Amino acid sequence: MAEQSRGEQRTGLLNGFAAYGMWGLVPLFWPLLKPAAPAEILAHRMAWSLVFVAVALVFVRRWAWAGELLRQPRKLALVVLASAVITVNWGIYIWAVNSGHVVEASLGYFINPLVTIAMGVLLLKERLRPVQWAAVGIGAAAVLVLTVGYGRPPWISLTLAFSFATYGLVKKKVNLGGFESLAAETAIQFLPALGYLLWLSAQGESTFTSEGAGHSALLASTGIVTALPLVCFGAAAIRVPLSTLGLLQYMAPVFQFLLGVLYFGEAMPPERWAGFALVWLALALLTWNALRTAHRTARLRSGLPTGATAGAAVVVAGSGTVTEAEAGVAAEAAAGSEAGTGVRGAAAGSAPVEA
């Protein structure tokens, strides 16, 4: 059993590295789709993602959730909202990469945990610990430094961060699995995307059939590029601790940043390095706080009597008093896009399909 458990963890880690590695290397893919414009690439991504996910769902025979979703108008409205927000996220990201802003795009996913914290405070009335307030303050200072460095607010980064944080918040409320969620969202995106592609073709501006079979295959493969990392993420999420996923998530923006600087040769003047350094300092504080909280929570839970009901035992953690149910949330806070933030209502453990 122990050997099987170690094998499962190794499989989970490999899938985690694969998922975040693919998301981190995806800036190499979008330029291959030129001369297609970002809007055409986005439309193909939305359309082909549905095709790929639908085939996968037919193979695994998971359709019961669709009928349940259609019978819940409020939940369906949230899926529509998630679909709209992720469309903005995808579109800005593709445009940023193909316009020479890979570094600024990577910054968006570095600051996403800080934005998630801010949304938790403003929208969900969450209370933060001093370390988390310090991280938010450092993140705000970083944005000011980068605004000076760029000569404008880093709007690409902020749009990506806020759109994905909003997407995560909505997905948390919808509570669908990764594949099911992507299927529902791309089903909503499909008709507008198909209509736009047909309009482009009628205008003679579509590149799908005018640039050769290789170009057409690359455009069609946007569905695989979107869904395959999600498959690996799902395999990792059920096999490795959430705190491990919370650390692995930083692979993607790190790879994107390195590609922007080393491969695409984007400029990094001193003030930009200073801004990024502040962001990394804020993330280091969040990660340290998350790991400490997860470790403390594990110790507290291991000391509870067998059969204790959630909320029955009250334990002292830090400066506050929390129930077992509340303490159990702390371990989850290291996962997904809110690594270690302590924000309970946002996207803990949601699959990041942003890149």
URRAHU-V483852 format. One record per pair of residues at least 12 apart in sequence whose C-alpha atoms are under 10 Angstrom apart, sorted by the first residue. I is the first residue (numbers start at 0). J is the second residue. Records with the same first field share a line. If there is no record, write none. Layout:
# URRAHU-V483852
I->J / J
This chain:
# URRAHU-V483852
4->238
5->238
6->238
7->234 / 235 / 237 / 238 / 239
8->235 / 237 / 238 / 239 / 240
9->235 / 238 / 239
10->231 / 234 / 235 / 238 / 239
11->231 / 232 / 233 / 234 / 235 / 236 / 237 / 238 / 239 / 240 / 244
12->231 / 232 / 234 / 235 / 236 / 238 / 239 / 240 / 243 / 244 / 247
13->231 / 232 / 234 / 235
14->228 / 229 / 230 / 231 / 232 / 233 / 234 / 235 / 236 / 238 / 239
15->228 / 229 / 230 / 231 / 232 / 233 / 234 / 235 / 236 / 238 / 239 / 243 / 244 / 247 / 248 / 250
16->228 / 231 / 232 / 235 / 244 / 247 / 248 / 250 / 251
17->227 / 228 / 229 / 230 / 231 / 232 / 235
18->227 / 228 / 229 / 230 / 231 / 232 / 233 / 234 / 235 / 247 / 248 / 250 / 251 / 350 / 351
19->228 / 229 / 231 / 232 / 244 / 247 / 248 / 249 / 250 / 251 / 252 / 254 / 351 / 354
20->228 / 247 / 248 / 249 / 250 / 251 / 252 / 253 / 254 / 255
21->224 / 225 / 227 / 228 / 229 / 231 / 250 / 251 / 254 / 354
22->224 / 225 / 227 / 228 / 229 / 248 / 250 / 251 / 252 / 254 / 255 / 351 / 352 / 353 / 354
23->105 / 248 / 249 / 250 / 251 / 252 / 253 / 254 / 255 / 256 / 257 / 258 / 354
24->250 / 251 / 252 / 253 / 254 / 255 / 257 / 258 / 354
25->93 / 96 / 224 / 225 / 251 / 254 / 255 / 258 / 354
26->92 / 93 / 95 / 96 / 97 / 101 / 104 / 105 / 254 / 255 / 256 / 258 / 259 / 263 / 354
27->96 / 97 / 255 / 258 / 259 / 262 / 263
28->93 / 96 / 97 / 217 / 221 / 224
29->92 / 93 / 94 / 96 / 97 / 217 / 218 / 221
30->93 / 94 / 96 / 97 / 98 / 99
31->97 / 214 / 217 / 218
32->97 / 206 / 207 / 213 / 214 / 215 / 216 / 217 / 218 / 221
33->97 / 206 / 210 / 214 / 218
34->205 / 206 / 210 / 214
35->204 / 205 / 206 / 207 / 210 / 214 / 218
36->93 / 94 / 97 / 204 / 205 / 206
37->89 / 90 / 91 / 92 / 93 / 94 / 95 / 96 / 97 / 98
38->89 / 90 / 91 / 93 / 94 / 192 / 195 / 196
39->90 / 192 / 195 / 196 / 199 / 204 / 205 / 206 / 207 / 218
40->89 / 90 / 93 / 94 / 196 / 206 / 207 / 217 / 218 / 219 / 221
41->86 / 87 / 89 / 90 / 91 / 92 / 93 / 94 / 192 / 218 / 221
42->86 / 90 / 188 / 189 / 190 / 191 / 192 / 193 / 194 / 195 / 196 / 218 / 221
43->189 / 192 / 193 / 195 / 196 / 207 / 217 / 218 / 219 / 220 / 221 / 222
44->86 / 89 / 90 / 185 / 188 / 189 / 192 / 218 / 219 / 220 / 221 / 222 / 223 / 224 / 225
45->82 / 86 / 89 / 181 / 184 / 185 / 186 / 187 / 188 / 189 / 190 / 191 / 192 / 193 / 221 / 222 / 225
46->185 / 186 / 187 / 188 / 189 / 190 / 191 / 192 / 193 / 196 / 219 / 221 / 222
47->185 / 189 / 192 / 193 / 218 / 219 / 220 / 221 / 222 / 223 / 224 / 225 / 226
48->181 / 182 / 184 / 185 / 186 / 188 / 189 / 219 / 220 / 221 / 222 / 223 / 224 / 225 / 226 / 227
49->181 / 182 / 183 / 184 / 185 / 186 / 187 / 188 / 189 / 222 / 223 / 225 / 226
50->182 / 185 / 186 / 189 / 219 / 222 / 223
51->182 / 219 / 220 / 221 / 222 / 223 / 224 / 225 / 226 / 227
52->178 / 179 / 181 / 182 / 183 / 185 / 186 / 222 / 223 / 225 / 226 / 227
53->178 / 179 / 181 / 182 / 183 / 185 / 186
55->178 / 182 / 226
56->178 / 179 / 182
61->178 / 179
62->179
64->175 / 176 / 179 / 180 / 183
65->179 / 180 / 182 / 183
68->173 / 175 / 183
73->173
74->169 / 170 / 172 / 173 / 174 / 175
75->173 / 183 / 184
76->173
77->166 / 169 / 170 / 172 / 173 / 184
78->166 / 169 / 170 / 172 / 173 / 175 / 180 / 181 / 183 / 184 / 185 / 187
79->169 / 183 / 184 / 185 / 186 / 187 / 188
80->165 / 166 / 169 / 170 / 184 / 187
81->162 / 163 / 165 / 166 / 167 / 168 / 169 / 170 / 173 / 180 / 181 / 183 / 184 / 187
82->166 / 169 / 170 / 180 / 181 / 183 / 184 / 185 / 186 / 187 / 188
83->162 / 166 / 184 / 185 / 187 / 188
84->159 / 161 / 162 / 163 / 164 / 165 / 166 / 167 / 169
85->159 / 162 / 163 / 165 / 166 / 167 / 184 / 185 / 352 / 353
86->162 / 166 / 184 / 185 / 188 / 353
87->158 / 159 / 162 / 163 / 353
88->155 / 158 / 159 / 160 / 161 / 162 / 163 / 166 / 352 / 353 / 354
89->159 / 162 / 163 / 352 / 353 / 354
90->159 / 353 / 354
91->104 / 155 / 156 / 158 / 159 / 162
92->104 / 105 / 107 / 155 / 156 / 158 / 159 / 353 / 354
93->354
94->155
95->155 / 156
96->255 / 259 / 263
99->259 / 263 / 264 / 265
100->155 / 156 / 259 / 263 / 265 / 266
101->155 / 156 / 252 / 255 / 256 / 257 / 258 / 259 / 260 / 263 / 264 / 265
102->156 / 252 / 253 / 254 / 255 / 256 / 257 / 258 / 259 / 260 / 263 / 264 / 265 / 266 / 267 / 275
103->145 / 149 / 153 / 154 / 155 / 156 / 157 / 159 / 255 / 256 / 259 / 265 / 271 / 275
104->153 / 154 / 155 / 156 / 157 / 158 / 159 / 160 / 252 / 255 / 256 / 259 / 354
105->155 / 156 / 159 / 160 / 251 / 252 / 253 / 254 / 255 / 256 / 257 / 258 / 259 / 354
106->153 / 155 / 156 / 157 / 159 / 160 / 252 / 253 / 255 / 256 / 274 / 275 / 278 / 279
107->153 / 154 / 155 / 156 / 157 / 158 / 159 / 160 / 161 / 162 / 163 / 252
108->156 / 157 / 159 / 160 / 161 / 163 / 164 / 248 / 249 / 251 / 252 / 253 / 255 / 336 / 353 / 354
109->138 / 156 / 160 / 248 / 249 / 251 / 252 / 253 / 256 / 275 / 278 / 279 / 281 / 282 / 336
110->135 / 138 / 139 / 141 / 142 / 156 / 157 / 159 / 160 / 161 / 164 / 252 / 275 / 278 / 279 / 281 / 282 / 336 / 337
111->156 / 157 / 158 / 159 / 160 / 161 / 162 / 163 / 164 / 282 / 336 / 337 / 338
112->134 / 135 / 138 / 160 / 161 / 163 / 164 / 281 / 282 / 285 / 335 / 336 / 337 / 338 / 339 / 340 / 342 / 346
113->131 / 132 / 134 / 135 / 136 / 137 / 138 / 139 / 160 / 161 / 164 / 278 / 281 / 282 / 285 / 336 / 337 / 338 / 340
114->135 / 138 / 139 / 157 / 160 / 161 / 162 / 163 / 164 / 165 / 336 / 337
115->160 / 161 / 163 / 164 / 165 / 167 / 168 / 336 / 337 / 338 / 340 / 341 / 342 / 344 / 345 / 346
116->131 / 132 / 134 / 135 / 164 / 337 / 338 / 339 / 340 / 341 / 342 / 343 / 345
117->131 / 132 / 135 / 161 / 164 / 340 / 342
118->161 / 164 / 165 / 168 / 342 / 344 / 345
119->164 / 168 / 340 / 341 / 342 / 343 / 344 / 345
120->342
122->344
123->342 / 343 / 344 / 345
124->342 / 344
125->341 / 342 / 343 / 344
126->341 / 342
127->340 / 341 / 342
128->288 / 317 / 318 / 319 / 340 / 341
130->281 / 284 / 285 / 287 / 288 / 340
131->281 / 282 / 284 / 285 / 288 / 289 / 339 / 340 / 341
132->281 / 285 / 340
133->281 / 284 / 285
134->277 / 278 / 279 / 280 / 281 / 282 / 283 / 284 / 285 / 340
135->278 / 281 / 282 / 284 / 285
136->277 / 281
137->274 / 276 / 277 / 278 / 279 / 280 / 281 / 282 / 284
138->274 / 275 / 276 / 277 / 278 / 279 / 280 / 281 / 282
139->274 / 277 / 278 / 281
140->274 / 277 / 278
141->270 / 271 / 273 / 274 / 275 / 276 / 277 / 278 / 279 / 280 / 281
142->154 / 156 / 157 / 274 / 275 / 277 / 278
143->274
144->270 / 271 / 272 / 273 / 274 / 275 / 277
145->270 / 271 / 272 / 273 / 274 / 275 / 277
146->270 / 271 / 274
147->270 / 271 / 274
148->267 / 268 / 269 / 270 / 271 / 272 / 273 / 274
149->268 / 270 / 271
159->353 / 354
160->336
162->353
163->336 / 346 / 351 / 352 / 353
164->336 / 337 / 345 / 346
165->345 / 346
166->345 / 346 / 349 / 351 / 352 / 353
167->335 / 336 / 337 / 344 / 345 / 346 / 347 / 348 / 349 / 350 / 351
168->343 / 344 / 345 / 346 / 347 / 349
169->344 / 345 / 346
170->345 / 346 / 347 / 349 / 350
171->343 / 344 / 345 / 346 / 347 / 348 / 349
172->344 / 345 / 346
174->346 / 349
175->349
176->233 / 349 / 350
177->226 / 229 / 230 / 232 / 233 / 349 / 350 / 351 / 352
178->226 / 229 / 230 / 233 / 350
180->350
181->225 / 226 / 229 / 350 / 352
182->226
206->218
207->219
224->354
225->352 / 353 / 354
226->352
228->350 / 351 / 352 / 354
229->350 / 351 / 352
230->350
232->244 / 348 / 349 / 350 / 351 / 352
233->348 / 349 / 350
236->334 / 335 / 348 / 349 / 350
240->330 / 331 / 333 / 334
241->293 / 330 / 331 / 332 / 333 / 334 / 335 / 338 / 347 / 348
242->286 / 289 / 290 / 293 / 294 / 329 / 330 / 331 / 332 / 333 / 334 / 335 / 338 / 339 / 348
243->290 / 333 / 334 / 335 / 338
244->333 / 334 / 335 / 336 / 338 / 348
245->286 / 289 / 290 / 331 / 332 / 333 / 334 / 335 / 336 / 337 / 338 / 339 / 347 / 348
246->286 / 289 / 290 / 333 / 334 / 335 / 338 / 339
247->334 / 335 / 338
248->334 / 335 / 336 / 337 / 338 / 351
249->282 / 335 / 336 / 338
251->354
252->354
255->354
282->338 / 339 / 340
284->339
285->333 / 337 / 338 / 339 / 340 / 341
286->333 / 337 / 338 / 339 / 340
287->333 / 339
288->333 / 338 / 339 / 340 / 341
289->329 / 330 / 331 / 332 / 333 / 334 / 337 / 338 / 339 / 340 / 341
290->329 / 330 / 332 / 333 / 338 / 339
291->329 / 330 / 339
292->316 / 317 / 326 / 328 / 329 / 330 / 331 / 332 / 333 / 339 / 341
293->326 / 327 / 328 / 329 / 330 / 331 / 332 / 333 / 339
294->329 / 330
295->316 / 317 / 326 / 329 / 330
296->314 / 316 / 323 / 325 / 326 / 327 / 328 / 329 / 330
297->326 / 327 / 329 / 330
299->314 / 315 / 316 / 323 / 326 / 327
300->312 / 314 / 323 / 326 / 327
303->323
307->323
308->323 / 324
309->322 / 323 / 324 / 325 / 326 / 327
310->322 / 323 / 324 / 325 / 326
311->323 / 324
312->324
313->325 / 326
314->326
325->343
328->341 / 342 / 343 / 347
329->341 / 342 / 343
331->343 / 347 / 348
332->345 / 346 / 347 / 348
333->347 / 348
334->346 / 347 / 348 / 349 / 350
335->347 / 348 / 349 / 350 / 351
336->348 / 349 / 350 / 351
337->349
